[in-house]
Amino acid sequence: MSLRKQTPSDFLKQIIGRPVVVKLNSGVDYRGVLACLDGYMNIAIEQTEEYVNGQLKNKYGDAFLRGNNDLMGKSTTRKTLTLYSDGFFSFKMFL
Amino acid sequence: MSTDIFRKTYTNTVEEPLDLIRLSLDERIYVKMRNDRELRGRLHAYDQHLNMILGDVEETVTTVEIDEETYEELYKSTKRNIPMLFVRGDGVVLVAPPLRVG
């Protein structure tokens, strides 16, 4: 995966299917495989686990996280999307 | 515009998260909301804001009371049943199929 310029939709195609951690500003973590994501930052994750301090609940199948926002501007719920790559590098995307 | 609607109903290419919620229509779902609230009910309708109509709903409100002296946390949950409910989308955090215990 390179960091050359690419369109947002190319980027989205690349990250779908990867394991991710989505951290909400409420402090809850959701870990699973990214199923899909849209322009409003709604996220669907498969095999999701929810962590609050310790592990609380397991969700199997799809979990949908609502994107609260405005495409260009700030979100009321800040989400941090951390992608675990094949070991070459990882990066965080602030939503 | 009509081809767009056609695509959204019949496509099996990559879908948006909202398309996947459509698969849960008329099924029971679990909704996690802000302010430590959870809903379990049957999804009758939803829109792009995640406003929803849920039927046969059980709402669980979880509170934590902290004892002044011992500082221990006491978790309480209050449940109520509602036959038909409109949920405003801005309070929704997460939507999933109902949880299995454990």
N, CA and C atoms of all chains as a GROMACS GRO file, in nm:
protein
  591
    1MET      N    1   0.085  -0.120   0.000
    1MET     CA    2   0.000   0.000   0.000
    1MET      C    3   0.088   0.123   0.000
    2SER      N    4   0.073   0.214  -0.094
    2SER     CA    5   0.157   0.333  -0.099
    2SER      C    6   0.076   0.454  -0.057
    3LEU      N    7   0.145   0.563  -0.034
    3LEU     CA    8   0.076   0.683   0.009
    3LEU      C    9   0.068   0.786  -0.103
    4ARG      N   10   0.073   0.742  -0.226
    4ARG     CA   11   0.059   0.836  -0.338
    4ARG      C   12  -0.083   0.893  -0.338
    5LYS      N   13  -0.102   1.000  -0.415
    5LYS     CA   14  -0.233   1.062  -0.420
    5LYS      C   15  -0.334   0.966  -0.482
    6GLN      N   16  -0.448   0.955  -0.421
    6GLN     CA   17  -0.553   0.873  -0.478
    6GLN      C   18  -0.685   0.934  -0.440
    7THR      N   19  -0.786   0.898  -0.512
    7THR     CA   20  -0.917   0.954  -0.481
    7THR      C   21  -0.971   0.888  -0.355
    8PRO      N   22  -1.060   0.957  -0.284
    8PRO     CA   23  -1.119   0.899  -0.164
    8PRO      C   24  -1.182   0.763  -0.190
    9SER      N   25  -1.249   0.744  -0.302
    9SER     CA   26  -1.314   0.614  -0.323
    9SER      C   27  -1.213   0.503  -0.343
   10ASP      N   28  -1.097   0.535  -0.400
   10ASP     CA   29  -0.991   0.433  -0.412
   10ASP      C   30  -0.943   0.393  -0.274
   11PHE      N   31  -0.926   0.493  -0.190
   11PHE     CA   32  -0.882   0.467  -0.053
   11PHE      C   33  -0.981   0.376   0.019
   12LEU      N   34  -1.110   0.408   0.004
   12LEU     CA   35  -1.211   0.328   0.072
   12LEU      C   36  -1.210   0.183   0.023
   13LYS      N   37  -1.189   0.162  -0.105
   13LYS     CA   38  -1.185   0.026  -0.158
   13LYS      C   39  -1.067  -0.050  -0.100
   14GLN      N   40  -0.958   0.021  -0.076
   14GLN     CA   41  -0.839  -0.043  -0.023
   14GLN      C   42  -0.852  -0.088   0.121
   15ILE      N   43  -0.922  -0.007   0.204
   15ILE     CA   44  -0.926  -0.042   0.346
   15ILE      C   45  -1.038  -0.137   0.384
   16ILE      N   46  -1.134  -0.152   0.295
   16ILE     CA   47  -1.243  -0.245   0.327
   16ILE      C   48  -1.187  -0.386   0.336
   17GLY      N   49  -1.229  -0.460   0.436
   17GLY     CA   50  -1.183  -0.598   0.454
   17GLY      C   51  -1.070  -0.608   0.553
   18ARG      N   52  -1.019  -0.494   0.599
   18ARG     CA   53  -0.906  -0.497   0.693
   18ARG      C   54  -0.955  -0.491   0.836
   19PRO      N   55  -0.877  -0.548   0.928
   19PRO     CA   56  -0.913  -0.537   1.069
   19PRO      C   57  -0.892  -0.394   1.117
   20VAL      N   58  -0.988  -0.346   1.193
   20VAL     CA   59  -0.980  -0.208   1.240
   20VAL      C   60  -1.020  -0.197   1.386
   21VAL      N   61  -0.981  -0.084   1.445
   21VAL     CA   62  -1.032  -0.046   1.576
   21VAL      C   63  -1.097   0.090   1.557
   22VAL      N   64  -1.220   0.104   1.599
   22VAL     CA   65  -1.286   0.233   1.592
   22VAL      C   66  -1.308   0.279   1.734
   23LYS      N   67  -1.248   0.390   1.770
   23LYS     CA   68  -1.260   0.439   1.906
   23LYS      C   69  -1.349   0.562   1.905
   24LEU      N   70  -1.457   0.558   1.982
   24LEU     CA   71  -1.546   0.673   1.990
   24LEU      C   72  -1.498   0.766   2.099
   25ASN      N   73  -1.538   0.894   2.092
   25ASN     CA   74  -1.489   0.984   2.195
   25ASN      C   75  -1.554   0.958   2.330
   26SER      N   76  -1.654   0.868   2.334
   26SER     CA   77  -1.712   0.828   2.461
   26SER      C   78  -1.620   0.728   2.532
   27GLY      N   79  -1.514   0.683   2.464
   27GLY     CA   80  -1.417   0.592   2.526
   27GLY      C   81  -1.439   0.447   2.491
   28VAL      N   82  -1.547   0.416   2.417
   28VAL     CA   83  -1.573   0.277   2.379
   28VAL      C   84  -1.497   0.244   2.251
   29ASP      N   85  -1.442   0.122   2.248
   29ASP     CA   86  -1.365   0.072   2.135
   29ASP      C   87  -1.442  -0.037   2.064
   30TYR      N   88  -1.443  -0.035   1.932
   30TYR     CA   89  -1.504  -0.146   1.858
   30TYR      C   90  -1.398  -0.205   1.768
   31ARG      N   91  -1.372  -0.336   1.783
   31ARG     CA   92  -1.271  -0.402   1.700
   31ARG      C   93  -1.338  -0.504   1.611
   32GLY      N   94  -1.295  -0.507   1.485
   32GLY     CA   95  -1.352  -0.605   1.393
   32GLY      C   96  -1.298  -0.582   1.255
   33VAL      N   97  -1.362  -0.644   1.156
   33VAL     CA   98  -1.320  -0.631   1.017
   33VAL      C   99  -1.409  -0.527   0.951
   34LEU      N  100  -1.351  -0.430   0.885
   34LEU     CA  101  -1.429  -0.324   0.822
   34LEU      C  102  -1.507  -0.378   0.703
   35ALA      N  103  -1.638  -0.376   0.713
   35ALA     CA  104  -1.722  -0.428   0.605
   35ALA      C  105  -1.750  -0.319   0.503
   36CYS      N  106  -1.793  -0.203   0.550
   36CYS     CA  107  -1.803  -0.088   0.460
   36CYS      C  108  -1.815   0.042   0.536
   37LEU      N  109  -1.801   0.149   0.457
   37LEU     CA  110  -1.794   0.282   0.513
   37LEU      C  111  -1.846   0.374   0.405
   38ASP      N  112  -1.916   0.482   0.445
   38ASP     CA  113  -1.967   0.570   0.341
   38ASP      C  114  -1.922   0.714   0.364
   39GLY      N  115  -1.967   0.804   0.280
   39GLY     CA  116  -1.924   0.943   0.285
   39GLY      C  117  -1.968   1.017   0.410
   40TYR      N  118  -2.066   0.963   0.481
   40TYR     CA  119  -2.109   1.025   0.605
   40TYR      C  120  -2.041   0.964   0.725
   41MET      N  121  -1.940   0.876   0.698
   41MET     CA  122  -1.867   0.809   0.805
   41MET      C  123  -1.952   0.713   0.884
   42ASN      N  124  -2.065   0.665   0.827
   42ASN     CA  125  -2.132   0.549   0.885
   42ASN      C  126  -2.038   0.432   0.857
   43ILE      N  127  -2.025   0.342   0.954
   43ILE     CA  128  -1.932   0.230   0.941
   43ILE      C  129  -2.004   0.099   0.970
   44ALA      N  130  -1.978  -0.003   0.890
   44ALA     CA  131  -2.028  -0.137   0.920
   44ALA      C  132  -1.907  -0.225   0.947
   45ILE      N  133  -1.910  -0.294   1.061
   45ILE     CA  134  -1.798  -0.380   1.100
   45ILE      C  135  -1.850  -0.521   1.125
   46GLU      N  136  -1.773  -0.621   1.084
   46GLU     CA  137  -1.810  -0.761   1.110
   46GLU      C  138  -1.730  -0.815   1.227
   47GLN      N  139  -1.785  -0.917   1.294
   47GLN     CA  140  -1.716  -0.983   1.406
   47GLN      C  141  -1.669  -0.880   1.508
   48THR      N  142  -1.760  -0.791   1.545
   48THR     CA  143  -1.722  -0.679   1.630
   48THR      C  144  -1.712  -0.718   1.775
   49GLU      N  145  -1.612  -0.663   1.842
   49GLU     CA  146  -1.604  -0.676   1.987
   49GLU      C  147  -1.603  -0.536   2.044
   50GLU      N  148  -1.677  -0.519   2.153
   50GLU     CA  149  -1.686  -0.388   2.214
   50GLU      C  150  -1.603  -0.387   2.343
   51TYR      N  151  -1.513  -0.294   2.356
   51TYR     CA  152  -1.429  -0.284   2.475
   51TYR      C  153  -1.456  -0.154   2.547
   52VAL      N  154  -1.496  -0.164   2.674
   52VAL     CA  155  -1.502  -0.046   2.759
   52VAL      C  156  -1.416  -0.083   2.878
   53ASN      N  157  -1.300  -0.020   2.894
   53ASN     CA  158  -1.204  -0.066   2.996
   53ASN      C  159  -1.170  -0.212   2.965
   54GLY      N  160  -1.241  -0.307   3.021
   54GLY     CA  161  -1.221  -0.448   2.982
   54GLY      C  162  -1.319  -0.484   2.872
   55GLN      N  163  -1.325  -0.608   2.835
   55GLN     CA  164  -1.416  -0.650   2.729
   55GLN      C  165  -1.558  -0.662   2.780
   56LEU      N  166  -1.653  -0.600   2.717
   56LEU     CA  167  -1.791  -0.605   2.764
   56LEU      C  168  -1.879  -0.699   2.684
   57LYS      N  169  -1.895  -0.668   2.557
   57LYS     CA  170  -1.991  -0.746   2.480
   57LYS      C  171  -1.929  -0.795   2.351
   58ASN      N  172  -1.974  -0.912   2.304
   58ASN     CA  173  -1.933  -0.958   2.172
   58ASN      C  174  -2.049  -0.943   2.078
   59LYS      N  175  -2.027  -0.884   1.963
   59LYS     CA  176  -2.132  -0.880   1.862
   59LYS      C  177  -2.085  -0.959   1.742
   60TYR      N  178  -2.162  -1.056   1.703
   60TYR     CA  179  -2.126  -1.130   1.584
   60TYR      C  180  -2.210  -1.081   1.469
   61GLY      N  181  -2.158  -1.091   1.349
   61GLY     CA  182  -2.232  -1.035   1.236
   61GLY      C  183  -2.203  -0.887   1.228
   62ASP      N  184  -2.289  -0.814   1.164
   62ASP     CA  185  -2.258  -0.674   1.138
   62ASP      C  186  -2.299  -0.584   1.252
   63ALA      N  187  -2.215  -0.485   1.278
   63ALA     CA  188  -2.251  -0.377   1.370
   63ALA      C  189  -2.240  -0.249   1.289
   64PHE      N  190  -2.335  -0.161   1.302
   64PHE     CA  191  -2.333  -0.034   1.230
   64PHE      C  192  -2.308   0.078   1.327
   65LEU      N  193  -2.206   0.159   1.297
   65LEU     CA  194  -2.179   0.276   1.380
   65LEU      C  195  -2.222   0.398   1.302
   66ARG      N  196  -2.301   0.482   1.367
   66ARG     CA  197  -2.352   0.600   1.298
   66ARG      C  198  -2.244   0.706   1.283
   67GLY      N  199  -2.238   0.765   1.166
   67GLY     CA  200  -2.146   0.876   1.145
   67GLY      C  201  -2.222   1.004   1.175
   68ASN      N  202  -2.168   1.086   1.264
   68ASN     CA  203  -2.244   1.204   1.302
   68ASN      C  204  -2.188   1.321   1.234
   69ASN      N  205  -2.239   1.368   1.130
   69ASN     CA  206  -2.173   1.475   1.069
   69ASN      C  207  -2.208   1.538   0.952
   70ASP      N  208  -2.124   1.603   0.932
   70ASP     CA  209  -2.103   1.695   0.827
   70ASP      C  210  -1.977   1.652   0.757
   71LEU      N  211  -1.994   1.630   0.627
   71LEU     CA  212  -1.884   1.579   0.546
   71LEU      C  213  -1.757   1.659   0.555
   72MET      N  214  -1.768   1.789   0.544
   72MET     CA  215  -1.649   1.874   0.540
   72MET      C  216  -1.606   1.914   0.679
   73GLY      N  217  -1.703   1.930   0.766
   73GLY     CA  218  -1.671   1.994   0.894
   73GLY      C  219  -1.647   1.895   1.006
   74LYS      N  220  -1.673   1.937   1.124
   74LYS     CA  221  -1.641   1.857   1.241
   74LYS      C  222  -1.753   1.763   1.277
   75SER      N  223  -1.716   1.649   1.336
   75SER     CA  224  -1.817   1.555   1.384
   75SER      C  225  -1.843   1.581   1.530
   76THR      N  226  -1.963   1.550   1.573
   76THR     CA  227  -1.989   1.561   1.716
   76THR      C  228  -1.936   1.438   1.788
   77THR      N  229  -1.946   1.321   1.723
   77THR     CA  230  -1.881   1.204   1.782
   77THR      C  231  -1.750   1.186   1.710
   78ARG      N  232  -1.640   1.204   1.779
   78ARG     CA  233  -1.511   1.184   1.711
   78ARG      C  234  -1.481   1.037   1.708
   79LYS      N  235  -1.442   0.989   1.596
   79LYS     CA  236  -1.406   0.850   1.585
   79LYS      C  237  -1.262   0.842   1.534
   80THR      N  238  -1.189   0.752   1.593
   80THR     CA  239  -1.054   0.728   1.545
   80THR      C  240  -1.054   0.591   1.482
   81LEU      N  241  -1.015   0.585   1.358
   81LEU     CA  242  -1.011   0.457   1.289
   81LEU      C  243  -0.866   0.416   1.278
   82THR      N  244  -0.830   0.307   1.344
   82THR     CA  245  -0.692   0.258   1.340
   82THR      C  246  -0.691   0.132   1.256
   83LEU      N  247  -0.606   0.128   1.157
   83LEU     CA  248  -0.602   0.011   1.070
   83LEU      C  249  -0.476  -0.069   1.094
   84TYR      N  250  -0.494  -0.197   1.120
   84TYR     CA  251  -0.378  -0.283   1.139
   84TYR      C  252  -0.340  -0.339   1.004
   85SER      N  253  -0.223  -0.309   0.959
   85SER     CA  254  -0.183  -0.352   0.826
   85SER      C  255  -0.106  -0.481   0.836
   86ASP      N  256  -0.038  -0.518   0.728
   86ASP     CA  257   0.036  -0.641   0.724
   86ASP      C  258   0.168  -0.630   0.798
   87GLY      N  259   0.186  -0.526   0.872
   87GLY     CA  260   0.309  -0.514   0.950
   87GLY      C  261   0.403  -0.411   0.894
   88PHE      N  262   0.373  -0.358   0.775
   88PHE     CA  263   0.465  -0.259   0.721
   88PHE      C  264   0.445  -0.125   0.788
   89PHE      N  265   0.323  -0.087   0.805
   89PHE     CA  266   0.297   0.038   0.877
   89PHE      C  267   0.152   0.038   0.920
   90SER      N  268   0.119   0.129   1.008
   90SER     CA  269  -0.021   0.146   1.042
   90SER      C  270  -0.048   0.294   1.046
   91PHE      N  271  -0.170   0.333   1.030
   91PHE     CA  272  -0.199   0.475   1.039
   91PHE      C  273  -0.337   0.494   1.100
   92LYS      N  274  -0.355   0.613   1.152
   92LYS     CA  275  -0.483   0.646   1.213
   92LYS      C  276  -0.554   0.749   1.129
   93MET      N  277  -0.684   0.733   1.119
   93MET     CA  278  -0.761   0.829   1.045
   93MET      C  279  -0.858   0.889   1.142
   94PHE      N  280  -0.860   1.020   1.156
   94PHE     CA  281  -0.955   1.083   1.246
   94PHE      C  282  -1.081   1.114   1.170
   95LEU      N  283  -1.189   1.067   1.217
   95LEU     CA  284  -1.316   1.092   1.150
   95LEU      C  285  -1.394   1.196   1.227
   96MET      N  286  -3.212   0.920  -1.166
   96MET     CA  287  -3.266   0.906  -1.029
   96MET      C  288  -3.334   0.771  -1.012
   97SER      N  289  -3.416   0.731  -1.113
   97SER     CA  290  -3.485   0.603  -1.099
   97SER      C  291  -3.386   0.488  -1.112
   98THR      N  292  -3.279   0.507  -1.192
   98THR     CA  293  -3.179   0.400  -1.205
   98THR      C  294  -3.103   0.387  -1.074
   99ASP      N  295  -3.089   0.497  -1.004
   99ASP     CA  296  -3.022   0.496  -0.874
   99ASP      C  297  -3.100   0.412  -0.774
  100ILE      N  298  -3.233   0.431  -0.774
  100ILE     CA  299  -3.320   0.356  -0.682
  100ILE      C  300  -3.316   0.209  -0.721
  101PHE      N  301  -3.313   0.180  -0.852
  101PHE     CA  302  -3.308   0.043  -0.900
  101PHE      C  303  -3.181  -0.023  -0.848
  102ARG      N  304  -3.071   0.048  -0.861
  102ARG     CA  305  -2.942  -0.006  -0.816
  102ARG      C  306  -2.946  -0.034  -0.667
  103LYS      N  307  -3.005   0.057  -0.590
  103LYS     CA  308  -3.005   0.038  -0.446
  103LYS      C  309  -3.090  -0.082  -0.405
  104THR      N  310  -3.194  -0.113  -0.482
  104THR     CA  311  -3.278  -0.225  -0.443
  104THR      C  312  -3.218  -0.358  -0.488
  105TYR      N  313  -3.156  -0.359  -0.606
  105TYR     CA  314  -3.117  -0.488  -0.663
  105TYR      C  315  -2.969  -0.516  -0.668
  106THR      N  316  -2.887  -0.419  -0.625
  106THR     CA  317  -2.744  -0.440  -0.643
  106THR      C  318  -2.688  -0.549  -0.552
  107ASN      N  319  -2.588  -0.620  -0.600
  107ASN     CA  320  -2.511  -0.700  -0.505
  107ASN      C  321  -2.363  -0.667  -0.513
  108THR      N  322  -2.334  -0.544  -0.555
  108THR     CA  323  -2.196  -0.496  -0.549
  108THR      C  324  -2.175  -0.434  -0.410
  109VAL      N  325  -2.062  -0.370  -0.387
  109VAL     CA  326  -2.033  -0.314  -0.254
  109VAL      C  327  -2.145  -0.220  -0.210
  110GLU      N  328  -2.195  -0.242  -0.090
  110GLU     CA  329  -2.307  -0.165  -0.040
  110GLU      C  330  -2.262  -0.070   0.068
  111GLU      N  331  -2.346   0.030   0.092
  111GLU     CA  332  -2.320   0.122   0.201
  111GLU      C  333  -2.367   0.058   0.331
  112PRO      N  334  -2.319   0.108   0.443
  112PRO     CA  335  -2.368   0.059   0.571
  112PRO      C  336  -2.521   0.065   0.580
  113LEU      N  337  -2.582   0.170   0.525
  113LEU     CA  338  -2.728   0.182   0.532
  113LEU      C  339  -2.798   0.072   0.452
  114ASP      N  340  -2.739   0.027   0.346
  114ASP     CA  341  -2.798  -0.082   0.269
  114ASP      C  342  -2.799  -0.209   0.353
  115LEU      N  343  -2.698  -0.226   0.434
  115LEU     CA  344  -2.691  -0.345   0.518
  115LEU      C  345  -2.794  -0.338   0.630
  116ILE      N  346  -2.827  -0.216   0.677
  116ILE     CA  347  -2.933  -0.203   0.777
  116ILE      C  348  -3.065  -0.244   0.714
  117ARG      N  349  -3.081  -0.215   0.586
  117ARG     CA  350  -3.205  -0.251   0.515
  117ARG      C  351  -3.232  -0.401   0.528
  118LEU      N  352  -3.126  -0.482   0.531
  118LEU     CA  353  -3.141  -0.626   0.547
  118LEU      C  354  -3.203  -0.664   0.681
  119SER      N  355  -3.196  -0.574   0.780
  119SER     CA  356  -3.253  -0.601   0.912
  119SER      C  357  -3.398  -0.556   0.926
  120LEU      N  358  -3.457  -0.502   0.818
  120LEU     CA  359  -3.596  -0.457   0.826
  120LEU      C  360  -3.686  -0.572   0.864
  121ASP      N  361  -3.777  -0.544   0.955
  121ASP     CA  362  -3.871  -0.643   1.005
  121ASP      C  363  -3.805  -0.751   1.092
  122GLU      N  364  -3.679  -0.731   1.126
  122GLU     CA  365  -3.611  -0.824   1.216
  122GLU      C  366  -3.595  -0.754   1.349
  123ARG      N  367  -3.570  -0.831   1.452
  123ARG     CA  368  -3.539  -0.770   1.581
  123ARG      C  369  -3.395  -0.720   1.576
  124ILE      N  370  -3.372  -0.602   1.635
  124ILE     CA  371  -3.238  -0.546   1.639
  124ILE      C  372  -3.207  -0.492   1.778
  125TYR      N  373  -3.081  -0.467   1.799
  125TYR     CA  374  -3.031  -0.406   1.923
  125TYR      C  375  -2.977  -0.269   1.885
  126VAL      N  376  -3.015  -0.166   1.958
  126VAL     CA  377  -2.968  -0.031   1.930
  126VAL      C  378  -2.903   0.026   2.055
  127LYS      N  379  -2.782   0.076   2.041
  127LYS     CA  380  -2.716   0.140   2.154
  127LYS      C  381  -2.728   0.290   2.130
  128MET      N  382  -2.772   0.362   2.234
  128MET     CA  383  -2.795   0.505   2.220
  128MET      C  384  -2.705   0.581   2.314
  129ARG      N  385  -2.702   0.712   2.297
  129ARG     CA  386  -2.628   0.796   2.392
  129ARG      C  387  -2.701   0.797   2.526
  130ASN      N  388  -2.632   0.845   2.628
  130ASN     CA  389  -2.687   0.850   2.764
  130ASN      C  390  -2.716   0.710   2.819
  131ASP      N  391  -2.630   0.612   2.782
  131ASP     CA  392  -2.638   0.479   2.841
  131ASP      C  393  -2.775   0.414   2.826
  132ARG      N  394  -2.832   0.426   2.707
  132ARG     CA  395  -2.960   0.361   2.681
  132ARG      C  396  -2.945   0.255   2.574
  133GLU      N  397  -3.024   0.149   2.587
  133GLU     CA  398  -3.023   0.043   2.486
  133GLU      C  399  -3.166   0.010   2.452
  134LEU      N  400  -3.189  -0.024   2.327
  134LEU     CA  401  -3.323  -0.062   2.284
  134LEU      C  402  -3.316  -0.197   2.216
  135ARG      N  403  -3.418  -0.280   2.239
  135ARG     CA  404  -3.429  -0.405   2.163
  135ARG      C  405  -3.570  -0.407   2.109
  136GLY      N  406  -3.582  -0.413   1.976
  136GLY     CA  407  -3.716  -0.411   1.920
  136GLY      C  408  -3.712  -0.453   1.774
  137ARG      N  409  -3.830  -0.451   1.710
  137ARG     CA  410  -3.840  -0.492   1.570
  137ARG      C  411  -3.832  -0.368   1.482
  138LEU      N  412  -3.740  -0.368   1.387
  138LEU     CA  413  -3.720  -0.252   1.300
  138LEU      C  414  -3.827  -0.248   1.191
  139HIS      N  415  -3.910  -0.144   1.197
  139HIS     CA  416  -4.014  -0.129   1.095
  139HIS      C  417  -3.971  -0.032   0.986
  140ALA      N  418  -3.895   0.071   1.024
  140ALA     CA  419  -3.854   0.172   0.925
  140ALA      C  420  -3.730   0.245   0.975
  141TYR      N  421  -3.656   0.301   0.878
  141TYR     CA  422  -3.538   0.382   0.915
  141TYR      C  423  -3.512   0.477   0.800
  142ASP      N  424  -3.429   0.578   0.828
  142ASP     CA  425  -3.388   0.666   0.718
  142ASP      C  426  -3.240   0.697   0.729
  143GLN      N  427  -3.192   0.790   0.643
  143GLN     CA  428  -3.048   0.817   0.638
  143GLN      C  429  -2.997   0.881   0.767
  144HIS      N  430  -3.086   0.941   0.848
  144HIS     CA  431  -3.043   1.000   0.974
  144HIS      C  432  -3.039   0.895   1.084
  145LEU      N  433  -3.084   0.774   1.050
  145LEU     CA  434  -3.103   0.668   1.148
  145LEU      C  435  -3.219   0.695   1.243
  146ASN      N  436  -3.312   0.784   1.203
  146ASN     CA  437  -3.443   0.788   1.268
  146ASN      C  438  -3.500   0.649   1.244
  147MET      N  439  -3.569   0.592   1.343
  147MET     CA  440  -3.622   0.457   1.326
  147MET      C  441  -3.760   0.445   1.387
  148ILE      N  442  -3.837   0.353   1.332
  148ILE     CA  443  -3.962   0.313   1.397
  148ILE      C  444  -3.937   0.172   1.447
  149LEU      N  445  -3.951   0.152   1.577
  149LEU     CA  446  -3.931   0.020   1.635
  149LEU      C  447  -4.060  -0.026   1.700
  150GLY      N  448  -4.091  -0.155   1.682
  150GLY     CA  449  -4.211  -0.210   1.745
  150GLY      C  450  -4.171  -0.304   1.856
  151ASP      N  451  -4.261  -0.318   1.956
  151ASP     CA  452  -4.238  -0.414   2.064
  151ASP      C  453  -4.105  -0.396   2.129
  152VAL      N  454  -4.081  -0.276   2.179
  152VAL     CA  455  -3.947  -0.238   2.222
  152VAL      C  456  -3.928  -0.257   2.372
  153GLU      N  457  -3.809  -0.298   2.411
  153GLU     CA  458  -3.770  -0.293   2.551
  153GLU      C  459  -3.654  -0.195   2.561
  154GLU      N  460  -3.672  -0.090   2.643
  154GLU     CA  461  -3.566   0.010   2.662
  154GLU      C  462  -3.496  -0.018   2.794
  155THR      N  463  -3.364  -0.018   2.794
  155THR     CA  464  -3.288  -0.036   2.918
  155THR      C  465  -3.205   0.089   2.941
  156VAL      N  466  -3.224   0.154   3.058
  156VAL     CA  467  -3.145   0.271   3.094
  156VAL      C  468  -3.051   0.228   3.206
  157THR      N  469  -2.920   0.248   3.188
  157THR     CA  470  -2.824   0.205   3.289
  157THR      C  471  -2.768   0.326   3.361
  158THR      N  472  -2.772   0.323   3.494
  158THR     CA  473  -2.716   0.434   3.572
  158THR      C  474  -2.612   0.380   3.669
  159VAL      N  475  -2.520   0.468   3.708
  159VAL     CA  476  -2.420   0.431   3.809
  159VAL      C  477  -2.436   0.524   3.927
  160GLU      N  478  -2.458   0.464   4.041
  160GLU     CA  479  -2.462   0.545   4.163
  160GLU      C  480  -2.332   0.522   4.237
  161ILE      N  481  -2.272   0.632   4.284
  161ILE     CA  482  -2.147   0.617   4.358
  161ILE      C  483  -2.172   0.650   4.505
  162ASP      N  484  -2.141   0.556   4.590
  162ASP     CA  485  -2.160   0.575   4.734
  162ASP      C  486  -2.061   0.681   4.782
  163GLU      N  487  -2.113   0.782   4.853
  163GLU     CA  488  -2.031   0.894   4.899
  163GLU      C  489  -1.913   0.852   4.986
  164GLU      N  490  -1.940   0.754   5.072
  164GLU     CA  491  -1.835   0.714   5.168
  164GLU      C  492  -1.742   0.608   5.114
  165THR      N  493  -1.800   0.500   5.063
  165THR     CA  494  -1.716   0.388   5.019
  165THR      C  495  -1.665   0.405   4.876
  166TYR      N  496  -1.723   0.498   4.802
  166TYR     CA  497  -1.688   0.520   4.661
  166TYR      C  498  -1.713   0.399   4.574
  167GLU      N  499  -1.796   0.308   4.623
  167GLU     CA  500  -1.822   0.194   4.536
  167GLU      C  501  -1.929   0.232   4.433
  168GLU      N  502  -1.919   0.167   4.317
  168GLU     CA  503  -2.011   0.196   4.208
  168GLU      C  504  -2.125   0.096   4.209
  169LEU      N  505  -2.248   0.148   4.206
  169LEU     CA  506  -2.362   0.058   4.202
  169LEU      C  507  -2.430   0.077   4.067
  170TYR      N  508  -2.428  -0.027   3.983
  170TYR     CA  509  -2.490  -0.017   3.851
  170TYR      C  510  -2.635  -0.058   3.861
  171LYS      N  511  -2.721   0.028   3.811
  171LYS     CA  512  -2.864  -0.005   3.811
  171LYS      C  513  -2.914   0.001   3.669
  172SER      N  514  -3.006  -0.089   3.634
  172SER     CA  515  -3.069  -0.068   3.504
  172SER      C  516  -3.219  -0.071   3.519
  173THR      N  517  -3.282   0.018   3.444
  173THR     CA  518  -3.427   0.034   3.448
  173THR      C  519  -3.480  -0.004   3.312
  174LYS      N  520  -3.580  -0.090   3.310
  174LYS     CA  521  -3.636  -0.131   3.180
  174LYS      C  522  -3.779  -0.084   3.168
  175ARG      N  523  -3.820  -0.057   3.044
  175ARG     CA  524  -3.962  -0.036   3.020
  175ARG      C  525  -3.997  -0.087   2.882
  176ASN      N  526  -4.124  -0.123   2.864
  176ASN     CA  527  -4.169  -0.176   2.736
  176ASN      C  528  -4.257  -0.076   2.666
  177ILE      N  529  -4.235  -0.061   2.535
  177ILE     CA  530  -4.311   0.035   2.455
  177ILE      C  531  -4.359  -0.036   2.329
  178PRO      N  532  -4.488  -0.035   2.300
  178PRO     CA  533  -4.537  -0.109   2.184
  178PRO      C  534  -4.488  -0.053   2.050
  179MET      N  535  -4.484   0.080   2.035
  179MET     CA  536  -4.440   0.137   1.908
  179MET      C  537  -4.366   0.267   1.937
  180LEU      N  538  -4.246   0.281   1.881
  180LEU     CA  539  -4.159   0.390   1.920
  180LEU      C  540  -4.091   0.456   1.800
  181PHE      N  541  -4.089   0.589   1.800
  181PHE     CA  542  -4.009   0.663   1.703
  181PHE      C  543  -3.879   0.702   1.772
  182VAL      N  544  -3.768   0.666   1.710
  182VAL     CA  545  -3.637   0.699   1.766
  182VAL      C  546  -3.573   0.806   1.679
  183ARG      N  547  -3.530   0.917   1.740
  183ARG     CA  548  -3.464   1.021   1.663
  183ARG      C  549  -3.319   0.980   1.639
  184GLY      N  550  -3.275   0.989   1.516
  184GLY     CA  551  -3.146   0.936   1.476
  184GLY      C  552  -3.024   0.995   1.545
  185ASP      N  553  -3.032   1.120   1.588
  185ASP     CA  554  -2.909   1.179   1.644
  185ASP      C  555  -2.866   1.117   1.776
  186GLY      N  556  -2.955   1.040   1.840
  186GLY     CA  557  -2.916   0.974   1.964
  186GLY      C  558  -2.856   0.836   1.944
  187VAL      N  559  -2.862   0.787   1.820
  187VAL     CA  560  -2.818   0.649   1.794
  187VAL      C  561  -2.667   0.643   1.781
  188VAL      N  562  -2.609   0.545   1.850
  188VAL     CA  563  -2.465   0.522   1.837
  188VAL      C  564  -2.439   0.398   1.752
  189LEU      N  565  -2.506   0.288   1.779
  189LEU     CA  566  -2.478   0.161   1.713
  189LEU      C  567  -2.606   0.081   1.691
  190VAL      N  568  -2.609   0.008   1.579
  190VAL     CA  569  -2.722  -0.080   1.547
  190VAL      C  570  -2.665  -0.217   1.516
  191ALA      N  571  -2.723  -0.324   1.573
  191ALA     CA  572  -2.672  -0.459   1.548
  191ALA      C  573  -2.786  -0.558   1.564
  192PRO      N  574  -2.769  -0.682   1.515
  192PRO     CA  575  -2.867  -0.786   1.546
  192PRO      C  576  -2.866  -0.809   1.696
  193PRO      N  577  -2.971  -0.866   1.755
  193PRO     CA  578  -2.977  -0.878   1.900
  193PRO      C  579  -2.859  -0.955   1.954
  194LEU      N  580  -2.811  -0.916   2.073
  194LEU     CA  581  -2.693  -0.977   2.132
  194LEU      C  582  -2.724  -1.117   2.180
  195ARG      N  583  -2.624  -1.204   2.163
  195ARG     CA  584  -2.634  -1.334   2.228
  195ARG      C  585  -2.568  -1.316   2.364
  196VAL      N  586  -2.614  -1.385   2.462
  196VAL     CA  587  -2.560  -1.368   2.597
  196VAL      C  588  -2.418  -1.421   2.602
  197GLY      N  589  -2.324  -1.346   2.664
  197GLY     CA  590  -2.188  -1.395   2.689
  197GLY      C  591  -2.084  -1.350   2.590
   0.00000   0.00000   0.00000
